[in-house]
Amino acid sequence: MERVPVAQLIDLERLGRDGRPPTPRAIREALPKGWVLDGDGHTARRDLRVLARDGWVLVLGLVTFGAAGLGLFWQTFPRGWGGLARFGVMVAIVLVAGGFVAPIITRALMKR
């Protein structure tokens, strides 16, 4: 896991008061989205949790709309391997479309 010195991500001198170093809380709040402070207080790493920050919106949306789509089209699928193949194609289409749409949504959320 890549660790980056905090000074590369934020201006520590600006956060400090009266010549004192900034508090860990001030550093955590000043870090860009997607970064978390390590325990040593001097380095930061990427936040790799699945539901970190705004990512839960994307996961919840995918699960909700996927379940709704499956419920709507369940009766239209043919029985047997043909229905399973049709379901697999639909899942593949959603994954490919999500591969293009998800980065756009993520960039929009990061601009806030």
Helices and strands as residue ranges (DSSP letters): E 3-5, H 6-9, H 12-15, H 24-30, E 35-37, E 43-46, H 55-73, G 74-76, H 81-110
